[in-house]
Amino acid sequence: MPTFADHVIASLKASGVRRLYGLPGDSLNGLTDAIRRDGEVDWVHVRHEESAAFAAAAEAGLTGELTVCVGSCGPGNLHLINGLFDAQRSRVPVLAIAAQIPSGEIGSGYFQETRPQELFAECSVYAEVVTSPEHGPRILEMAMRAAVERRGVAVVVVPGEIFLGKTGRDLAPTVVRPARTVVRPDDAALREAAALLDNGQRVTILAGAGAAGAHDDLVRLAETLKAPVVHALRGKEYVEYDNPYDVGMTGLLGFASGYKAIEEADTLLMLGTDFPYRQFYPQGAKVIQLDIRGEQIGRRTHVDLPLVGSVRDTLPALLPLLTVKSGRKHLDEALAHYARTRKSLDALAVNDRERTPIHPQFVARTLDRLADRDAVFTVDVGSPVVWAARYLTFNGHRRLLGSFNHGTMACALPHAVGAQAAYPGRQVVSLSGDGGLTMLLGELFTLRQNRLPAKIVVFNNGSLNFVELEMKAAGIVNYATELDNPQLAEVAAAVGLWARRVERPGDLEDALKGAFAHDGPALVEVMTARQELSVPPAVTVEQAKGFTLYAIRTILSGRGEELLDLVTTNVARRILH
């Protein structure tokens, strides 16, 4: 008769799960022993449970399938929480198995006692405690179903002794696969949407991650409406490639052209996006918002017509109802502005006459040129995500992963762990900041131990760079943001990775080629300019005042050389170009 742990592993296998991410502990002994005896499900041994959750989120984001992370009782599963918040906010199906202290001790203040079902409630769609081995299979099935159907985190809390308990009968493994559905607005709502779009003279489309799987219909829609297409960051990989109507990204990391195309619209069609920054929405435009989750509609801006459905299912039904527009003035102006904006950005992504430190735009553009056609890029929150957003190009095969909703540091390296574990033969490249890498530095050991050939490119500017930019914008003198790093390439080499440190622009290409050619994990540390500004597409009056105050206060604090470096790195260089 199987134990509950045996049933868990058999059910996960039957549902397509091929690996579990975690760190062992005594409360997990029954589960890890079941994995050992099964021999077909992999155990990806990470060095921190937070990384286990990040890695599971990355695999789920790439495959769309259920993935699993595991934490032992108390501190072990508490370490999962940041990665689980990331998974939940990215809306990917992750099952977290959280071991608990012995059930007879719950409520006694026992060693390592916590209440995981309460602690994880805010970052999950389902969180329940298994009270007996007989009770466990039903809880497991409901948790797996909640994760795949609601595309979120489900948490199953299991006291350690229950893993070893018998289920009471021979149970067939539980098989949970997502149901196939078609979700779109009704015909009357589609006709109303078509009327609003036909009446619009300057229609702009804002598309996000919800546009996945709808690329060709989205391009046809833009052609029909003569509408420029602006993408949110999470929509970049699905929207911008092979799209003659794409005019770039909007938001704090975006392009002036994306901002302008939305600002000048009289009708905005939002497709599968919950883009959060209200200051980047147009004033006075008619807004139609289509989203699979109706509760998200109208959270960011007023909406004249709410539509509930998937972009993939809705566009084929909407397109036949639309009148093909002939006027292209709004579209052509947006495309021309995008061409000028793109030219300005590309002019900064060059080897600046071998000057050092290296400009991060050049690093990102070189990386984009050398990476594989189907590379998976993972990016840290902070300055690396800015350069990824502006300089990585996509083609329908490449993928992009990051903590784009939760916005946590240190996600790139553990995301790379999950991506590489899921696709061992595919090129996985992490764009890591020096702050993010050192926060979870132990995952370099994970790459080595699990023989995962991920490539880590470190943008080392010796600072929490994006935090410094935020301080400048707020008029605050930079403080407590400097990072006194060792040579990170030497650290990686000591761990056992192939590693190079790049200080001159002319050495960058050879280092990246060497890393990509190496058949194991590799790290390239690039010394980048600390004072490089990632200017947003529109600077507010408050931001302008903030930079002025920052300049005055920096001089008064006796740090005028910092301001001179800022001007040399940015203003003078842009004038030359």
Phi, psi and omega in degrees: 000130185287154170279168177298323178298319177300318180295321178301310183294318179298320181290320178297316178300314182295338181262009173097001180283132183245350181202155173237139179256131180177188179227130184289162177193162188299326180288350178256005187303320180297322180287311182295329177291324176296322177296316180300315182290328180291312175078358182248337178265131182278149171250112178267105187277108177264174180259354178206134183298331175304320178293327177300317180291318176301315182297317177298320178297320180295314179298317179296323179294326180280319187264336187076002183261162177297134174232167190224135169234159191222142175220141178285177189294153174065240183303326182301308181280338174298327178297339180291340201297321182293317177295326178289323173300319178298314180297316181297316183284339174274352178058060176236147186279107181233132173258123176253122176261111184252108178292154182232162175298168178307136187300328180291347181257354182297131180095359184257004185071031184296161177308126178066021182285132171218179176238083186302324182298332177274319182296325183267002185301323185284341182243034181211160173265349181201135176209116183217158180258134172276123184262347178198161177300326179290328181282333189301314184302323180292316178298317179300314181297316181295322179294314180297319180296318179297318182297314185282326183277325180263359178048069181200194182267133171240136184242127174246118182263124186229113171304141190305321184289339182289331175304325184271352182283151179281144182284348176096343178197163177283111182257140171290146178302144175284131178246118180236117175232149180298141175287146177271126184222161169239125183230116176209162177294162178286171187297321181297319179294323178293321177296321178295320178296317180298320179297316179296319180289322177296326182282339182290136178267333181226082182270133173235140178256131172246114186241141180237203184297337178292351177276002178305133179083003183238021189304307185294320177293326178296318178295319177297321179297315179298320178296318180297316185270353187051051187247130170295148180248119175257139179244144168282164185302315181291344177269353187307311185291340183260342194246318194281336186284148179045042185229098183291356182253359180289133180237023174096190187257156172245181179097183185298333181260000194269201187250153174299325183293321177294317178300314184293320181298326177280317182300326184264005181283145168261347176219125180245124177253112180264124184239108173061041179219142173242041183313121197273345192270104188295332182291350181259009176266155183283156176261128174084000180276153168286136183235128173245128181236123177250124180210146179291337179249106185298333182291345179276344187289131177082009181285336188250327181209165178297147180232126180277328180221109176274136178230128179253122179166172175273150178296318182300321181277333189275319186300319178299331178278332182278322187305316181295343182273351186267148173269131180291124180278153178252329181289129184242011188302309181299316180296311183296322177296319179294319179294320179294319178295321178297318180298319178293318180296316180297321179297318180295318179294318182293330179295339180270349185262054183229165171288109186278069177054041177061021177288149178234157354294166189284140177286131185296334177299320179295322179297311182296318180293320177295317177300316179300319183291326186268340185289158181296159180298331181244029181298149171255123178255133171244141187227140175283149170292142184117208185297325179302326181290331177296311183290327175296315182298326187264339189233346174278137179248151185235159191218013184091352180241324177290156179230156182227126180234139176189174178269069190281339177258316182281328174067044181261145172295162167070023182273334192297314182294309178293329172299321178296325177301311181294319180296317182288326176295322180287326183229078187297335181264005185255147179286124178240126185235122178262124172265098188253140168278159179294327176291316180294317180298314185287339178294323178235048185301332181300341181286349168298324176294326177298317178301315181294311186296323182265004178055048180262117189276038179294151179250126183252121175251115185260122173273095186263102176247010176066027183201164165275085199293317182289328175297319177299319178298318179297322177297315179302314181296333179268001179080022184253136176294133180303132182210138175063026181249354182285142178243119178270088187269148163285180172287108187294330176296323177292323176299313181297320179296322178295328177290332181119010178271153166292131187213145175219147174249131183244121179246341180244139181304324182294344180267353188295312186298316180298321180295316180294318178298320178297318179295316182292329180281339182291139185271009177229190179295145183216152179225131174243116179264119183247126180277106187251162185290124181290327188266012178294127181265131171261087187287132178292163184293339177219126181262122181282164177301320181297319179293319179298316177298320181298315179296323177297315178297320179302315182297314180298312183293326179295317178295315182295335180275005178082021182241042182299332179296330177295318179293320178298318178298320179299315180294316181297319183291327189245297189295307182300319181296319180292326177295318179298326180275000000 
